[in-house]
Amino acid sequence: MSFLWSRFLAAPKNPDGFMSPPAFFYRLPELETEDLILRKPRMRDAKDIFRYASDPEVARYVLWEPHRSVSETASFVRDLRVRIRAGYPSSWVVSLRETGLVIGTIGFVWYSTDNNAAELGYSFSREYWNQGYATQALHAVIDCLFSSLPLNRLEAQHDVRNPASGRVMQKCGLTQEGVLRGRIMNKGEYIDTALYSILRSDWEKSQR
């Protein structure tokens, strides 16, 4: 860990009252919704995550391939944990409040301190699609990030062949900015993506 990054971790809040991004990523606060708990990943989560990450339909519109073994999923979980301990952007696991079952992940695709901007991404078990869980999780993360970090812009994008993901974004206050043609190479083909964003001013207006 660099000296500068260590110094950020030691000074968690800036003069505006926001946490420094590295301190936030290191702490990754636990979030709760009506039905969910969003928390740091644990190694024992690998079995639950493998159950849905091995599903080709879950992996269809995301950039990763279906997981082939629990050990592959364990490596993924280990990488998330390493990033958190280093104070780098990572992801929450999403678990059901009643049972503790992990049904998804949500977190950062990237984070820019120069521009006070970030992109979010999420994946959920097909068994729990269309039940409002992704909307609950994304809403909780957006509120947490604008409350805790000096962000001006959050964005997310989805494969245009997966409009359900766009509906989640819309329900959480993001605005579609357009379609980016041939934006990403995924599983051997160029795909169009719909880009959404929410600005701090949008979020603050929604809180009034």
VORO-801378 format. One record per residue (C-alpha): y, z negated, x; residue in three letters. Coordinates in Angstrom, 3 decimals, m for minus. Example, Ala and Ser with C-alpha at 12.3 -4.5 7.8 and 13.67 -1.06 7.14 Angstrom:
residues 2
<pt <m4.500; m7.800; 12.300>; ALA>
<pt <m1.060; m7.140; 13.670>; SER>
//
This chain:
residues 208
<pt <0.000; 0.000; 0.000>; MET>
<pt <3.406; 0.944; 1.413>; SER>
<pt <6.054; m1.686; 2.153>; PHE>
<pt <8.385; m0.157; m0.437>; LEU>
<pt <5.705; m0.257; m3.155>; TRP>
<pt <4.891; m3.871; m2.225>; SER>
<pt <8.561; m4.789; m2.541>; ARG>
<pt <8.682; m3.289; m6.032>; PHE>
<pt <5.676; m5.374; m7.031>; LEU>
<pt <7.353; m8.516; m5.746>; ALA>
<pt <10.528; m7.819; m7.778>; ALA>
<pt <9.187; m6.964; m11.250>; PRO>
<pt <12.517; m6.548; m13.083>; LYS>
<pt <15.593; m4.526; m12.225>; ASN>
<pt <19.199; m5.504; m13.072>; PRO>
<pt <18.909; m3.858; m16.497>; ASP>
<pt <16.057; m6.184; m17.435>; GLY>
<pt <13.326; m3.548; m17.204>; PHE>
<pt <10.217; m3.956; m15.100>; MET>
<pt <9.857; m1.805; m12.012>; SER>
<pt <7.239; 0.870; m12.697>; PRO>
<pt <4.843; m0.361; m9.958>; PRO>
<pt <5.004; m3.924; m11.289>; ALA>
<pt <4.303; m2.659; m14.807>; PHE>
<pt <1.371; m0.515; m13.688>; PHE>
<pt <m0.050; m3.455; m11.716>; TYR>
<pt <0.181; m5.837; m14.673>; ARG>
<pt <m0.604; m3.268; m17.416>; LEU>
<pt <0.033; m5.643; m20.312>; PRO>
<pt <m2.528; m6.089; m23.061>; GLU>
<pt <m1.416; m4.589; m26.381>; LEU>
<pt <m2.662; m5.359; m29.875>; GLU>
<pt <m2.490; m3.455; m33.145>; THR>
<pt <m3.945; m4.171; m36.555>; GLU>
<pt <m7.358; m2.850; m35.517>; ASP>
<pt <m7.252; m2.419; m31.748>; LEU>
<pt <m6.832; m4.133; m28.408>; ILE>
<pt <m5.545; m2.062; m25.480>; LEU>
<pt <m6.343; m3.665; m22.129>; ARG>
<pt <m7.182; m3.071; m18.497>; LYS>
<pt <m10.561; m1.413; m17.918>; PRO>
<pt <m13.586; m3.467; m16.837>; ARG>
<pt <m16.637; m2.135; m15.054>; MET>
<pt <m18.861; m3.111; m17.974>; ARG>
<pt <m16.854; m0.692; m20.161>; ASP>
<pt <m18.649; 2.230; m18.503>; ALA>
<pt <m21.540; 2.190; m20.968>; LYS>
<pt <m19.251; 2.372; m24.018>; ASP>
<pt <m17.066; 5.069; m22.460>; ILE>
<pt <m20.092; 7.162; m21.490>; PHE>
<pt <m21.193; 7.227; m25.134>; ARG>
<pt <m18.216; 9.380; m26.064>; TYR>
<pt <m17.238; 10.896; m22.699>; ALA>
<pt <m20.638; 12.619; m22.580>; SER>
<pt <m19.919; 14.346; m25.921>; ASP>
<pt <m19.000; 18.029; m25.350>; PRO>
<pt <m16.814; 17.977; m28.477>; GLU>
<pt <m14.714; 15.098; m27.101>; VAL>
<pt <m14.309; 16.966; m23.792>; ALA>
<pt <m13.651; 20.325; m25.440>; ARG>
<pt <m9.847; 20.205; m25.422>; TYR>
<pt <m9.249; 17.965; m22.394>; VAL>
<pt <m9.262; 18.831; m18.708>; LEU>
<pt <m12.361; 16.872; m17.720>; TRP>
<pt <m15.971; 17.924; m18.171>; GLU>
<pt <m18.453; 15.883; m20.236>; PRO>
<pt <m19.802; 12.991; m18.186>; HIS>
<pt <m23.388; 13.528; m17.062>; ARG>
<pt <m24.392; 9.929; m16.317>; SER>
<pt <m23.257; 6.340; m16.720>; VAL>
<pt <m22.743; 6.225; m12.954>; SER>
<pt <m20.230; 9.086; m13.236>; GLU>
<pt <m18.404; 7.128; m15.917>; THR>
<pt <m18.524; 4.003; m13.727>; ALA>
<pt <m16.766; 5.986; m10.978>; SER>
<pt <m14.080; 6.955; m13.475>; PHE>
<pt <m13.600; 3.312; m14.510>; VAL>
<pt <m13.538; 2.230; m10.870>; ARG>
<pt <m10.793; 4.760; m10.125>; ASP>
<pt <m8.681; 3.424; m13.022>; LEU>
<pt <m9.081; m0.110; m11.704>; ARG>
<pt <m8.163; 0.912; m8.143>; VAL>
<pt <m5.008; 2.617; m9.397>; ARG>
<pt <m3.985; m0.477; m11.353>; ILE>
<pt <m4.511; m2.780; m8.385>; ARG>
<pt <m2.387; m0.434; m6.262>; ALA>
<pt <0.431; m0.387; m8.831>; GLY>
<pt <m0.020; 3.278; m9.753>; TYR>
<pt <m0.004; 4.890; m13.230>; PRO>
<pt <m3.350; 4.500; m14.953>; SER>
<pt <m4.798; 3.997; m18.447>; SER>
<pt <m5.640; 1.350; m20.989>; TRP>
<pt <m9.062; 1.222; m22.583>; VAL>
<pt <m8.902; 1.032; m26.375>; VAL>
<pt <m11.323; m1.392; m28.015>; SER>
<pt <m11.949; m2.424; m31.601>; LEU>
<pt <m10.584; m5.897; m32.364>; ARG>
<pt <m13.601; m6.944; m34.428>; GLU>
<pt <m16.410; m5.871; m32.104>; THR>
<pt <m14.864; m5.231; m28.679>; GLY>
<pt <m16.436; m1.754; m28.589>; LEU>
<pt <m14.447; 0.618; m26.372>; VAL>
<pt <m13.660; 3.769; m28.354>; ILE>
<pt <m11.103; 5.520; m26.148>; GLY>
<pt <m8.563; 5.525; m23.366>; THR>
<pt <m4.824; 6.155; m23.381>; ILE>
<pt <m2.405; 6.261; m20.498>; GLY>
<pt <m0.333; 8.207; m18.025>; PHE>
<pt <m0.832; 11.816; m16.973>; VAL>
<pt <2.151; 11.421; m14.635>; TRP>
<pt <5.243; 9.278; m14.183>; TYR>
<pt <8.545; 10.355; m12.575>; SER>
<pt <10.841; 7.596; m11.330>; THR>
<pt <13.445; 10.224; m10.350>; ASP>
<pt <13.752; 11.445; m13.926>; ASN>
<pt <12.698; 8.310; m15.847>; ASN>
<pt <10.094; 10.406; m17.622>; ALA>
<pt <6.348; 10.308; m18.176>; ALA>
<pt <3.546; 12.186; m19.892>; GLU>
<pt <0.886; 10.428; m21.937>; LEU>
<pt <m2.659; 11.497; m22.741>; GLY>
<pt <m5.526; 10.041; m24.730>; TYR>
<pt <m9.183; 10.582; m25.634>; SER>
<pt <m11.199; 8.951; m28.415>; PHE>
<pt <m14.799; 8.813; m29.515>; SER>
<pt <m15.545; 11.500; m32.117>; ARG>
<pt <m17.077; 8.790; m34.297>; GLU>
<pt <m13.582; 7.318; m34.715>; TYR>
<pt <m11.500; 10.467; m35.183>; TRP>
<pt <m9.271; 10.781; m38.256>; ASN>
<pt <m9.207; 7.020; m38.927>; GLN>
<pt <m5.722; 6.267; m37.592>; GLY>
<pt <m6.859; 4.647; m34.345>; TYR>
<pt <m5.216; 7.174; m32.017>; ALA>
<pt <m1.967; 6.810; m33.962>; THR>
<pt <m2.085; 3.008; m33.685>; GLN>
<pt <m2.754; 3.172; m29.961>; ALA>
<pt <m0.078; 5.760; m29.173>; LEU>
<pt <2.503; 3.939; m31.271>; HIS>
<pt <1.794; 0.663; m29.437>; ALA>
<pt <2.056; 2.326; m26.030>; VAL>
<pt <5.337; 4.066; m26.873>; ILE>
<pt <6.904; 0.800; m28.069>; ASP>
<pt <5.664; m1.038; m24.992>; CYS>
<pt <6.920; 1.573; m22.529>; LEU>
<pt <10.412; 1.935; m23.963>; PHE>
<pt <10.699; m1.873; m24.203>; SER>
<pt <9.474; m2.526; m20.662>; SER>
<pt <10.478; 0.437; m18.489>; LEU>
<pt <13.720; 2.361; m17.833>; PRO>
<pt <12.295; 5.480; m19.428>; LEU>
<pt <14.457; 8.160; m20.983>; ASN>
<pt <11.705; 10.575; m22.027>; ARG>
<pt <8.040; 10.430; m22.970>; LEU>
<pt <6.116; 13.611; m23.557>; GLU>
<pt <2.625; 14.714; m24.519>; ALA>
<pt <0.934; 18.049; m25.008>; GLN>
<pt <m2.189; 19.313; m26.681>; HIS>
<pt <m4.318; 22.416; m26.816>; ASP>
<pt <m3.039; 24.424; m29.788>; VAL>
<pt <m6.648; 24.723; m30.992>; ARG>
<pt <m6.602; 20.964; m31.565>; ASN>
<pt <m3.837; 20.444; m34.139>; PRO>
<pt <m5.133; 16.960; m35.073>; ALA>
<pt <m3.754; 15.692; m31.761>; SER>
<pt <m0.353; 17.107; m32.668>; GLY>
<pt <m0.404; 15.256; m35.981>; ARG>
<pt <m0.925; 11.994; m34.088>; VAL>
<pt <2.123; 12.756; m31.962>; MET>
<pt <4.234; 13.590; m34.999>; GLN>
<pt <3.246; 10.357; m36.752>; LYS>
<pt <4.424; 8.452; m33.674>; CYS>
<pt <7.879; 10.033; m33.721>; GLY>
<pt <7.438; 12.792; m31.149>; LEU>
<pt <9.130; 16.136; m31.782>; THR>
<pt <7.491; 19.450; m31.015>; GLN>
<pt <9.602; 21.389; m28.517>; GLU>
<pt <7.577; 24.572; m28.412>; GLY>
<pt <4.365; 26.262; m27.351>; VAL>
<pt <3.750; 26.919; m23.667>; LEU>
<pt <1.695; 30.095; m23.390>; ARG>
<pt <m1.152; 30.101; m20.886>; GLY>
<pt <0.041; 26.707; m19.687>; ARG>
<pt <m3.235; 25.295; m18.375>; ILE>
<pt <m6.518; 26.609; m17.050>; MET>
<pt <m9.259; 24.697; m18.851>; ASN>
<pt <m12.976; 25.395; m18.645>; LYS>
<pt <m12.491; 28.920; m17.387>; GLY>
<pt <m9.689; 30.107; m19.659>; GLU>
<pt <m5.923; 29.887; m19.888>; TYR>
<pt <m4.867; 27.906; m22.928>; ILE>
<pt <m1.637; 27.545; m24.867>; ASP>
<pt <m0.332; 24.013; m25.286>; THR>
<pt <2.138; 22.514; m27.752>; ALA>
<pt <4.686; 20.273; m26.040>; LEU>
<pt <6.048; 17.174; m27.788>; TYR>
<pt <8.557; 14.549; m26.668>; SER>
<pt <10.406; 11.425; m27.719>; ILE>
<pt <13.631; 10.263; m26.058>; LEU>
<pt <14.839; 6.695; m25.736>; ARG>
<pt <17.626; 7.517; m28.198>; SER>
<pt <15.022; 8.691; m30.742>; ASP>
<pt <12.983; 5.521; m30.270>; TRP>
<pt <16.024; 3.243; m30.523>; GLU>
<pt <17.057; 4.950; m33.756>; LYS>
<pt <13.587; 4.336; m35.201>; SER>
<pt <13.884; 0.608; m34.404>; GLN>
<pt <17.021; 0.101; m36.502>; ARG>
//
